[in-house]
Amino acid sequence: MTILHIPIFNGIAPRIAPRKLSQSQSQIARNCDLFSQELEPVRDEIEVNTPTKIGTKQSIYLLGSTWLSWLTDVDVARSPLYLENELRIHYTGDLNPKSTDDTLAVTGGTDYPEDFYRLGMPQPDVAPTVGHTGGAGNDVERSYVYTFVSAWGEEGPPSPAGTHVGKADATQWDITTIDATPPNQWTHAADISTITFSGTTVTVTLQAGSNHFLETTEYIVISGTTTGTGSLYTDIIGTWQVTRVSELVFTFDLAALPSGTYTGGAVIDREAPLQTTGWTKRLYRTIGGNFRFVDDGITGTTYTDTTADEDLGELLPGGLDSTKWWKAPNGNMQGLITFPGGIMAGFFGNTVAFSEPNVPSAWPEEYRYTFNYQVVGIGVVGNTVVVTTNGFPSLVIGDHPDSMVSSELELFQACVSKRGIASLVNGVLYPSPDGAVYVPAGGMPSIITNQYFKKKDWQLYNPESFIAGVYDDRYYAFYSGGGDDGNESGSLVFDPKEAGATFTTLSTIATGLHSDIETDSLYLIRNDDIVQWDAGGSFITYTWLSKLFTTARPLAFTAAKVKLTIGEGFTDAEVTAAILAAITALEANLANTALSATFGVDNNFVGGSFAGGSVAEYSVSGGPYVSATAEIITTAITALMDIYAYYDNGSGSCARHLVHTENLADSCVFTIGNQDKGFVSDQWEIKFDCNNVVIHEASLGTSRRELARI
């Protein structure tokens, strides 16, 4: 007697030949959940939002109840100052690093985020002029500096120092020529003197008094009805990254050599404006070799200092060391993440930078760590930043940015997709050319997929295209351009804690995603919609194909036994919740696009009817709600089991044949109806195509009596 028995269901291992797989491993495990070691379906997604922004969305973020979206690869991090009544975030990857909150993001339109500010504060250009009044005592030298402070309390680096020798018993010290609030725009008539070029480098010179407060790596936008000769005056229209030359001069590089001259009409804007409303200045002066706080809330360009030495306050942030000053982040910063202790981290080039603890606008140069290879992306686990590069991965470990320790790991595996990096509970995962590299907290890195995928198997998923996120402690990597012909898209799912049991694939595709920690939800960008994964009121049909079982001798299996649970996947409350979520999302989209007026009041859920009928009756006779809810309500149960055998049916060669298809009911034993009578085979496969069905175990036997013993 011979029985083929599958007591548990595991995932795929493409590197192993189908006949060499373990008893429970599979050749195909698509759209199924195997984390219980039973064969379970996964829930469908449900549409939650349709952004109005035109173009292919690559990044999304849920800020409170508002969906933000971008057409570029953007990394969003909650501010260490994130308050319940002020949901502030910072993000990189959209040119200048930026800040916004739940009020700014929705101001001015529906292409959220609509409004934002540059992350970080500029350095004042002008040193204060210092004088004194009165006094007849000994001479004493004082130096003064000031900083800009935003309405959010963000403080920037100090101005150049202004020094004066006055009397120790002076009645007051007079501070003048303090910079006014920096501008966000410069125009030709008022501010721009000349725009010239040498080679492909364009030089902009401002008129005296039009300080630009721009820093190297910051982005600007040039627009306006420009005039001139040749191509220069039109070539400069666009967005450019600048290099500061002096207080009144900056440069940027064009892609091609221009010609002619510029004569006027240009308007220069910061690509990300400074939040200048309500700005003030903070004043410091020297005592005992240090700058100490004098006063803040200064709004004008002059100040009278009568503060006694003993009443001076805290030290100037960074003191006399310019590498410790609270400068704005590099304009090319990417990969923004949060770190324990109110610290933020990002990278540019071969450098990883950290912010001042609990001061997300301040990025001192001292808090930068460089590596031998270009940084591709970063992840965080505990107090460790995992730095992936185009060479060796590295770690940066510590509790404060001024005392971090960096080290290069002994694993030459480059990261091939920044968007494929994901931080899990106990480690960081990233895709390399050979497989998925797992860097555990405090452990050695390894290619966690090695025993399941050879390089050629892994490359079929095109890891360079990975867009990854974490949901239920599982790694979801969505890919495109995969397969032998480069036309396949889908996703790979696994849990590093039990990778062998859980490597599965999904047919679901996405151009971006958001893992929401607060709600423990995974949101995907599907076409122009944002959908919530694993939240619908129906199940996706899954396919699971067993290993290629081989028997000691050719034989004919005549019976099968399947233990299963069918049609018990959802409660009424879960289906109702999914329907209401679909309706809520649809109502928001109708409101945003003014379609509610087009469809009329009879199709307006807010107005009290649903497709022309009572909401409580779930009438879906027509209207826009049909597409949003019909699938949830009407999805039929699929429960098919296919049995395959390899044998010669008279054609002269051994081939794979479908022996039997069974439409499964409750747990059952059934007779296999052979298509070719009298055949025997020593190679067999079992395949399931089901949706609202859980398969507990499955068996093939040579008789029904034989299977009754299992």
C-alpha positions in Angstrom: 0.0 0.0 0.0 1.2 3.5 -0.9 -0.2 6.8 0.3 0.9 10.3 -0.7 0.1 12.5 2.3 0.5 16.3 2.7 0.0 17.1 6.4 1.2 20.7 6.2 1.6 23.2 3.5 4.8 25.2 2.9 6.1 27.7 0.4 8.2 27.6 -2.7 11.9 26.7 -3.0 12.8 27.2 -6.7 16.4 26.2 -6.4 15.4 22.7 -5.5 14.2 20.3 -8.2 10.5 19.6 -8.0 11.0 16.0 -7.2 13.6 16.8 -4.5 11.4 19.2 -2.5 10.3 18.2 0.9 6.9 16.6 1.5 5.2 19.9 2.2 7.0 22.3 -0.1 5.5 23.5 -3.3 6.3 24.5 -6.9 3.6 27.2 -6.9 2.2 29.0 -3.8 0.4 32.1 -5.2 -2.1 34.2 -3.4 -2.2 32.0 -0.3 -1.3 32.3 3.4 0.8 29.5 4.7 1.8 30.9 8.1 -0.5 28.5 10.0 1.1 25.6 7.9 -2.4 25.1 6.4 -3.4 26.3 3.0 -5.5 29.5 3.6 -6.7 32.3 1.3 -5.8 35.9 1.6 -8.3 38.7 1.6 -8.7 41.0 -1.4 -7.8 44.6 -1.2 -10.3 47.5 -1.0 -10.1 50.9 -2.5 -9.7 53.7 0.1 -8.6 56.7 -1.9 -8.0 58.1 -5.4 -5.5 60.9 -5.4 -6.3 63.8 -7.7 -2.6 64.3 -8.6 -2.0 63.5 -12.3 0.8 61.0 -13.1 2.2 57.7 -11.8 2.2 57.8 -8.0 5.3 56.2 -6.5 4.9 57.2 -2.9 2.0 57.6 -0.5 1.6 58.5 3.2 -1.4 58.6 5.5 -1.2 61.8 7.5 -4.1 61.7 10.0 -7.0 61.1 7.7 -5.4 62.7 4.6 -3.6 60.7 1.9 -0.5 62.4 0.6 1.1 61.3 -2.7 4.2 61.9 -4.8 5.3 61.1 -8.3 8.8 60.4 -7.0 10.4 58.0 -4.5 9.8 59.8 -1.3 10.7 58.8 2.3 8.5 60.2 5.0 9.3 60.3 8.7 7.2 61.5 11.6 8.8 64.5 13.3 10.1 63.9 16.8 7.9 66.9 17.6 4.8 65.1 16.2 1.9 66.3 18.4 -1.7 65.2 18.5 -2.9 68.7 17.4 0.0 69.3 15.0 0.7 66.2 12.8 4.1 67.3 11.5 6.2 65.2 9.1 9.4 65.6 7.2 10.3 63.9 3.9 13.1 63.6 1.4 13.4 62.5 -2.2 11.3 65.4 -3.6 14.3 67.6 -4.2 14.9 69.8 -1.1 14.1 68.0 2.2 10.7 69.3 3.3 8.3 69.6 6.3 4.5 69.8 6.3 1.6 69.1 8.7 -2.0 68.2 8.5 -3.0 71.9 7.9 -0.4 72.9 5.4 -0.8 69.7 3.4 -4.4 70.4 2.5 -4.1 74.2 1.9 -4.5 75.4 -1.6 -6.0 72.4 -3.5 -6.4 68.6 -3.5 -3.0 67.5 -4.8 -1.8 66.7 -1.3 0.6 67.8 0.0 -0.2 71.2 -1.4 1.9 73.3 0.9 5.2 72.6 2.6 8.4 74.3 3.9 12.0 73.6 3.5 13.4 71.5 6.3 16.1 73.4 8.1 17.1 77.0 8.6 19.5 79.3 6.7 22.6 81.0 8.1 22.4 84.8 8.3 24.6 86.5 5.8 25.5 89.7 7.6 27.6 90.1 10.8 26.0 92.5 13.3 27.5 95.9 13.8 28.3 96.4 17.5 28.8 99.7 19.4 28.4 100.9 23.0 27.0 103.9 24.9 28.5 105.4 28.0 31.1 104.0 30.4 34.5 105.1 31.6 36.1 102.0 32.9 38.4 99.4 31.4 38.1 98.3 27.8 36.4 95.0 27.1 35.9 93.1 23.8 32.6 91.6 23.0 31.4 89.6 20.0 27.8 89.0 19.0 26.1 86.6 16.7 22.4 86.0 16.0 20.4 83.1 14.6 17.1 82.9 12.8 14.2 81.2 14.6 11.0 80.0 12.9 7.5 80.1 14.2 7.9 76.3 14.8 10.8 77.1 17.1 13.5 75.9 14.7 16.8 77.6 15.1 19.5 77.8 12.5 23.3 78.4 12.5 24.8 81.7 13.8 25.6 84.7 11.7 29.2 85.8 11.2 30.4 87.4 14.5 30.4 91.2 15.0 33.1 92.4 17.4 33.6 95.6 19.3 35.9 97.0 22.0 33.8 99.0 24.5 33.8 99.9 28.2 33.1 97.3 30.8 30.7 99.7 32.6 28.9 100.8 29.4 25.2 101.6 30.0 24.3 99.6 26.8 25.7 97.8 23.8 24.1 98.8 20.5 23.5 96.0 17.9 22.6 97.0 14.3 22.6 95.6 10.7 20.9 92.5 11.8 19.6 90.7 8.7 15.9 91.0 7.9 13.8 87.8 7.3 15.2 86.0 4.3 13.2 86.2 1.0 11.7 83.2 -0.9 11.7 85.0 -4.2 14.0 87.3 -6.3 12.9 89.2 -9.4 15.0 90.8 -12.1 13.9 94.4 -11.5 14.5 94.3 -7.8 17.1 91.7 -7.1 18.9 90.1 -10.0 21.9 92.0 -11.5 23.2 89.6 -14.2 22.9 86.0 -15.4 25.9 84.9 -17.4 27.5 81.6 -18.4 30.9 80.0 -18.9 30.7 76.6 -20.5 27.6 75.0 -19.1 27.9 76.8 -15.7 25.5 79.6 -15.2 26.4 82.4 -12.7 23.7 84.5 -11.1 24.7 87.8 -9.5 22.3 89.6 -7.2 22.2 93.3 -6.7 23.8 94.7 -3.5 21.4 94.3 -0.6 19.6 91.3 -2.1 21.2 88.7 0.0 20.3 85.3 -1.3 20.6 83.1 1.8 20.9 80.1 -0.5 23.3 77.2 0.4 25.2 74.8 -1.7 22.9 71.8 -2.8 19.7 73.8 -2.3 17.2 73.8 -5.2 15.7 76.9 -6.9 13.1 77.3 -9.7 13.6 80.0 -12.4 10.5 81.1 -14.3 9.1 84.3 -15.8 9.0 85.9 -19.2 12.7 86.0 -19.8 14.4 88.1 -22.5 17.7 88.0 -24.3 19.5 86.5 -27.3 20.4 83.0 -28.3 19.3 80.2 -26.0 20.6 81.2 -22.6 17.5 83.2 -21.6 15.2 80.2 -22.2 17.7 77.5 -21.1 17.7 78.8 -17.6 14.0 78.2 -17.1 13.7 75.2 -14.9 14.7 73.7 -11.5 18.3 73.8 -10.6 20.6 72.9 -7.7 22.9 75.7 -6.7 26.4 76.2 -5.5 27.0 79.2 -3.3 29.9 81.3 -4.3 29.4 84.4 -2.1 26.7 86.4 -0.4 25.5 87.8 -3.8 26.6 85.1 -6.2 25.6 81.5 -6.9 26.0 79.1 -9.8 24.2 76.1 -11.3 25.0 73.7 -14.3 23.0 73.3 -17.5 22.8 69.9 -19.3 24.0 71.5 -22.6 26.1 74.5 -23.7 23.9 77.6 -24.1 24.4 80.6 -26.3 23.6 84.3 -26.3 22.8 86.6 -23.4 20.1 87.1 -20.7 18.7 90.6 -20.4 15.7 90.4 -18.0 12.4 89.0 -16.9 13.6 86.1 -14.6 11.9 85.2 -11.4 13.8 83.0 -8.9 11.9 81.0 -6.2 13.1 78.6 -3.7 11.9 75.2 -4.7 10.8 74.7 -1.1 10.0 78.0 0.6 11.2 78.9 4.1 8.4 79.2 6.6 9.1 82.9 7.2 5.9 84.0 8.8 6.5 84.9 12.5 10.3 84.6 12.2 12.4 86.1 14.9 16.1 86.3 15.8 18.0 85.0 18.8 21.0 86.9 20.1 24.2 85.6 21.8 27.3 87.3 23.1 30.7 86.1 24.2 31.7 85.6 27.9 34.5 83.4 29.1 35.3 82.2 25.6 31.8 81.1 24.8 28.7 82.6 23.2 25.7 82.7 25.6 22.1 83.6 25.1 21.1 87.2 25.5 17.6 87.5 24.2 15.1 86.1 21.6 11.9 87.3 20.0 13.8 90.0 18.1 11.9 91.1 15.1 13.8 94.2 13.9 17.3 94.8 12.6 18.6 96.5 15.7 18.8 95.6 19.4 19.9 97.3 22.6 21.7 95.0 25.0 21.6 95.9 28.7 21.8 92.3 30.1 24.3 91.7 32.9 26.9 88.9 32.5 25.3 86.9 35.3 22.0 87.0 33.6 23.2 85.4 30.4 21.6 82.1 29.4 22.5 78.8 27.7 25.3 78.3 25.2 25.0 78.9 21.5 24.2 75.5 19.9 27.5 74.2 18.6 29.4 76.9 20.2 32.5 78.1 18.3 32.8 74.9 16.3 31.2 75.4 12.9 30.9 71.6 12.4 28.5 71.5 15.3 26.2 74.3 14.1 22.6 73.6 13.4 22.7 73.7 9.7 20.0 72.7 7.2 20.2 69.2 5.7 21.9 68.6 2.3 19.6 69.3 -0.6 20.2 65.9 -2.0 19.3 64.0 1.2 17.3 60.8 0.7 16.1 57.8 2.8 14.8 59.8 5.8 14.2 57.6 8.9 13.6 58.1 12.6 16.0 56.7 15.2 15.5 56.2 19.0 16.1 59.3 21.1 14.4 61.8 18.7 17.1 61.4 16.1 16.6 61.4 12.3 18.9 60.0 9.7 19.3 60.4 6.0 21.9 59.9 3.3 23.4 61.6 0.3 26.3 60.3 -1.9 28.5 58.1 0.3 27.4 59.9 3.5 24.9 59.1 6.2 23.9 62.2 8.3 22.1 62.5 11.6 20.0 65.3 13.1 20.4 66.9 16.5 18.2 64.9 19.0 14.7 66.3 19.0 15.7 69.1 16.6 14.8 67.7 13.1 15.8 71.0 11.4 19.4 70.8 12.7 21.9 68.6 10.8 25.5 69.4 12.1 28.4 68.5 9.8 30.0 66.7 12.8 27.1 64.1 12.7 28.1 62.8 9.2 29.7 59.4 8.6 31.2 58.5 5.2 31.6 55.1 3.6 33.8 53.5 0.9 30.9 53.0 -1.4 27.9 55.0 -2.6 25.0 54.6 -0.2 21.9 53.0 -1.8 19.6 53.2 1.3 19.3 52.8 5.0 17.2 51.0 7.6 17.0 51.0 11.3 16.8 48.3 14.0 17.1 49.3 17.7 20.0 51.8 18.0 21.6 50.6 14.8 21.4 52.1 11.3 22.0 49.5 8.6 23.7 51.2 5.6 23.3 49.4 2.3 25.7 50.4 -0.5 26.8 49.4 -3.9 29.4 47.3 -2.2 29.7 46.1 1.4 26.9 46.9 3.9 27.8 48.8 7.0 26.4 49.6 10.5 26.3 52.8 12.4 25.7 52.1 16.1 25.1 54.4 19.0 22.7 56.5 21.1 23.9 60.0 20.2 25.0 61.3 16.8 28.3 62.7 18.2 29.5 59.3 19.4 28.3 56.8 16.8 30.6 53.9 15.7 30.5 52.7 12.1 31.8 49.4 10.8 31.8 47.6 7.5 30.3 44.1 7.4 32.0 41.2 5.8 29.5 40.4 3.1 30.1 41.7 -0.3 26.5 42.0 -1.4 25.4 45.3 -2.9 21.8 46.6 -2.5 20.1 46.7 -5.9 16.9 48.6 -4.9 16.6 51.4 -2.4 12.8 50.9 -2.4 13.4 47.2 -1.6 14.8 47.9 1.9 12.6 47.2 4.8 13.1 47.5 8.6 11.5 44.6 10.5 11.2 44.0 14.2 14.5 42.2 14.6 16.5 43.3 11.5 16.8 45.0 8.2 16.2 43.2 4.8 17.4 44.3 1.4 17.6 42.8 -2.1 21.1 42.0 -3.5 21.9 40.4 -6.9 22.1 37.0 -5.3 19.1 37.1 -2.9 17.6 38.8 0.1 20.2 39.9 2.6 19.1 39.9 6.2 21.0 42.0 8.8 19.7 41.1 12.3 20.1 43.3 15.3 23.5 42.5 16.7 24.1 39.6 14.4 26.0 38.8 11.2 24.3 39.4 7.8 23.4 36.5 5.6 21.7 35.9 2.3 18.5 34.5 3.9 17.2 33.2 0.6 20.2 31.1 -0.3 18.8 27.7 0.5 15.6 28.4 -1.5 16.7 30.4 -4.5 19.8 30.2 -6.7 20.9 33.5 -8.2 19.1 32.7 -11.5 15.9 31.9 -9.7 16.1 35.1 -7.6 16.8 37.2 -10.8 13.5 36.0 -12.3 11.8 38.4 -9.7 13.9 41.3 -11.0 15.1 42.5 -7.5 16.2 45.8 -9.0 12.5 46.7 -9.3 11.6 45.7 -5.7 9.2 48.0 -3.7 9.1 46.6 -0.2 7.1 47.0 3.0 6.3 45.2 6.1 2.9 43.9 7.2 2.3 41.4 10.1 6.1 41.1 10.4 6.2 39.8 6.8 8.3 41.2 4.0 6.3 42.1 0.9 8.4 42.9 -2.2 6.4 44.0 -5.3 8.3 43.6 -8.5 7.9 44.3 -12.2 9.8 43.2 -15.3 10.2 39.6 -14.0 10.0 36.2 -15.5 11.9 34.7 -18.4 10.5 37.2 -20.9 10.6 40.3 -18.5 6.8 40.7 -18.6 5.7 39.4 -15.2 4.7 41.5 -12.3 3.6 40.5 -8.8 5.1 40.2 -5.3 7.2 37.9 -3.1 6.1 37.4 0.5 8.0 35.8 3.4 8.8 36.0 7.1 12.6 36.0 7.9 11.8 34.1 11.1 10.4 31.1 9.1 11.4 31.7 5.5 11.3 28.1 4.3 7.7 27.6 5.3 6.4 30.9 4.0 7.9 31.9 0.7 4.8 32.7 -1.4 3.9 35.0 -4.3 1.1 37.3 -5.0 -0.4 38.3 -8.4 -1.0 41.8 -6.9 1.0 44.6 -8.4 1.9 48.0 -7.0 3.9 51.1 -8.0 4.3 52.2 -4.3 3.2 51.4 -0.8 2.8 52.6 2.7 3.1 50.4 5.8 1.1 52.2 8.4 2.3 51.4 11.9 -0.6 53.0 13.8 -3.3 50.9 12.1 -1.0 47.9 11.3 -2.2 48.1 7.7 -0.5 47.8 4.3 -1.6 50.3 1.6 -0.7 49.9 -2.1 -0.8 52.1 -5.1 -2.7 50.3 -7.8 -3.1 52.2 -11.0 -4.4 55.6 -9.8 -6.0 54.2 -6.6 -4.8 53.6 -3.1 -6.0 50.3 -1.8 -5.7 48.6 1.6 -4.3 45.1 1.3 -6.0 42.2 3.1 -9.0 44.3 4.1 -11.8 43.3 1.6 -14.9 41.3 2.1 -13.8 38.6 -0.4 -10.9 36.3 -1.0 -8.4 36.1 -3.9 -8.3 32.7 -5.6 -5.1 31.0 -4.7 -3.1 28.3 -6.5 -0.9 25.8 -4.7 1.0 23.1 -6.6 2.7 20.3 -4.6 6.1 18.9 -5.2 6.5 16.2 -7.9 5.9 13.1 -5.8 7.7 10.0 -6.9 6.8 6.4 -5.9 9.0 3.4 -5.7 7.1 1.8 -8.6 4.5 2.9 -11.1 1.0 2.6 -9.7 -2.5 4.0 -10.0 -3.9 6.2 -7.2 -7.7 5.7 -7.3 -8.9 7.8 -4.3 -8.2 11.1 -2.7 -9.0 12.6 0.7 -9.1 16.2 1.6 -9.8 17.8 5.0 -11.0 21.3 4.6 -13.2 24.1 5.8 -15.2 25.9 3.2 -17.2 29.1 3.2 -16.5 30.2 6.7 -13.9 33.0 6.1 -15.9 36.1 7.1 -18.4 37.1 9.6 -21.3 39.3 8.6 -19.8 42.1 10.5 -16.5 41.8 8.5 -18.4 41.9 5.2 -20.4 44.9 6.3 -17.3 46.7 7.5 -15.7 46.1 4.1 -18.7 47.4 2.3 -18.8 50.5 4.4 -15.1 51.1 3.8 -15.7 50.9 0.1 -18.6 53.3 0.3 -16.6 55.7 2.5 -13.7 55.7 0.0 -16.1 56.2 -2.9 -17.9 59.1 -1.3 -14.5 60.8 -0.7 -13.6 60.3 -4.3 -17.0 61.5 -5.6 -16.6 64.7 -3.5 -13.0 65.3 -4.7 -13.9 64.9 -8.4 -17.4 66.5 -8.2 -18.9 63.2 -9.6 -21.6 63.2 -6.9 -23.4 65.9 -8.8 -23.1 63.9 -12.0 -24.6 60.8 -10.6 -27.4 62.6 -8.8 -28.9 62.5 -5.4 -30.4 59.0 -5.9 -26.8 57.7 -5.9 -25.6 59.7 -3.0 -24.9 57.6 0.1 -24.5 60.8 2.2 -28.0 61.9 1.2 -29.5 58.7 2.6 -29.9 56.4 -0.4 -27.7 53.7 -2.0 -28.1 53.0 -5.7 -31.7 54.3 -5.4 -32.7 52.1 -2.5 -32.4 51.9 1.3 -28.9 51.7 2.6 -29.9 49.0 5.1 -31.1 46.8 2.2 -27.8 47.0 0.3 -29.6 47.5 -3.0 -27.0 47.6 -5.8 -29.4 48.0 -8.8 -27.3 50.7 -10.3 -25.1 53.8 -9.8 -21.4 54.2 -8.9 -21.7 52.0 -5.8 -22.1 48.8 -7.8 -18.4 48.6 -8.8 -17.3 49.4 -5.3 -19.4 46.7 -3.6 -20.7 44.1 -6.0 -17.6 41.9 -5.8 -17.7 42.0 -2.0 -21.3 40.9 -2.0 -21.4 38.4 -4.8 -18.1 36.6 -4.9 -18.7 32.9 -5.5 -16.8 30.1 -3.7 -14.1 28.4 -5.8 -12.9 25.0 -4.5 -11.1 22.9 -7.1 -8.5 20.2 -6.7 -6.5 18.9 -9.7 -4.5 15.7 -9.8 -1.8 15.2 -12.4 0.3 12.1 -13.4 3.2 11.6 -15.8 2.8 8.6 -18.1 2.8 7.6 -21.8 -0.8 7.6 -23.1 0.3 6.0 -26.3 2.0 9.0 -27.9 5.4 7.4 -27.3 6.6 9.9 -24.7 6.0 10.4 -21.0 4.0 13.6 -20.4 2.0 15.4 -17.7 -1.7 14.6 -17.8 -4.6 15.9 -15.9 -6.0 12.8 -14.2 -8.9 14.3 -12.2 -10.6 17.6 -11.3 -12.8 17.6 -8.2 -15.1 20.4 -7.1 -14.6 20.1 -3.4 -17.5 20.1 -0.9 -16.9 19.6 2.8 -14.1 17.3 4.0 -14.4 14.3 1.8 -13.0 11.1 0.2 -13.6 10.7 -3.5 -12.8 8.4 -6.3 -10.3 9.5 -8.9 -12.0 9.3 -12.3 -9.0 8.4 -14.6 -9.1 9.9 -18.1 -7.0 7.1 -19.5 -7.9 3.7 -18.2 -5.2 1.2 -17.2 -2.4 3.7 -16.9 0.2 3.6 -14.0 2.6 6.4 -13.0 5.5 6.9 -10.6 5.2 10.8 -10.7 2.2 12.7 -9.3 1.2 16.3 -8.4 -1.7 17.8 -6.5 -2.9 21.3 -7.2 -5.6 23.5 -5.5 -7.4 26.5 -6.9 -9.6 27.9 -4.2 -10.7 31.1 -2.6 -12.9 30.9 0.6 -11.5 27.6 1.5 -8.9 26.4 4.1 -7.2 23.1 3.2 -6.0 21.3 6.4 -4.4 18.3 4.7 -4.6 16.2 1.6 -3.8 12.6 0.6 -3.9 10.2 -2.4 -4.3 6.4 -2.0 -4.7 3.3 -4.0 -8.2 2.7 -2.4 -10.8 4.5 -0.3 -10.3 2.0 2.5 -6.6 2.8 2.6 -7.4 6.5 3.0 -9.9 5.9 5.8 -7.1 5.1 8.1 -5.6 8.7 7.9 
